[in-house]
């Protein structure tokens, strides 16, 4: 009597290199940027998971049960890196949605279960553009009469395996804006939903450009004025939801390449010609595209209730 054995194939994120496992808990980390944080539409993108069970002796597909669950943020959930800098409503932090793609199209949910039905199954995890570290769990259950051999199953029952995946949603290598009171100060509206400690992040080039703009502005300003900086990007980038609802506005702050400058109340930011000139000197791009009016290249006068000076760096 031969021992029944299963060749279990599960792939995640990149289906070009299938990973093969004989059992036990499998840990995988998908690094930053699985979401479309840079795209013009600020939409989400996808992680694909394929599941198949085959008889290791015959090579034929067999039926395994599966359940894919969005577990939540990585523990501890209130750690700024795990939550992406969002300190509000951690339990409702967007995790995305998962659905079956093949063999039939399913409905988006936070939990998908079913059977491979002597074939293969493709799942699609739609990743949000809110930064944070998402944990998922995929449980594979072997058919009746089969059992796991090595390593032991997650539950000690020799009947299942589990795959735990950590999906790190965010922008790589953002750096906090250093203190430099001789050139600028950091002044934000009271915001307990995203603390100051996580709201002043940017790319190295953006921080350098901002400091250079501040230096030019001080050099040309009467009384050697310093800039008052409001918001930049969160610790891992992504959606900066100023209304604490995980929705836009502030979508332009998702990639660490912009800053809001406080202006004097009642003063049209288009009249701040010295800051406009300083921005032009540093950025040197009079034909900057994809901006809403009134815009002067990288220098944007916000409208409505957000009357900051927005600078793309």
Secondary structure as UniProt FT lines:
FT   STRAND          6..12
FT   TURN            15..16
FT   STRAND          19..21
FT   STRAND          25..30
FT   TURN            40..41
FT   STRAND          45..55
FT   TURN            56..58
FT   STRAND          61..62
FT   STRAND          65..73
FT   TURN            77..78
FT   HELIX           80..83
FT   TURN            84..85
FT   HELIX           90..92
FT   STRAND          97..102
FT   STRAND          111..115
FT   TURN            117..118
FT   STRAND          120..127
FT   STRAND          132..141
FT   TURN            144..145
FT   TURN            154..155
FT   STRAND          160..169
FT   TURN            172..173
FT   STRAND          175..176
FT   TURN            181..183
FT   STRAND          184..186
FT   HELIX           196..198
FT   STRAND          201..202
FT   HELIX           204..220
FT   TURN            222..223
FT   STRAND          227..229
FT   TURN            235..236
FT   TURN            242..243
FT   HELIX           251..253
FT   TURN            254..255
FT   STRAND          258..261
FT   TURN            265..266
FT   HELIX           269..271
FT   HELIX           273..283
FT   TURN            286..287
FT   STRAND          295..296
FT   TURN            297..298
FT   STRAND          299..301
FT   TURN            304..305
FT   STRAND          309..312
//
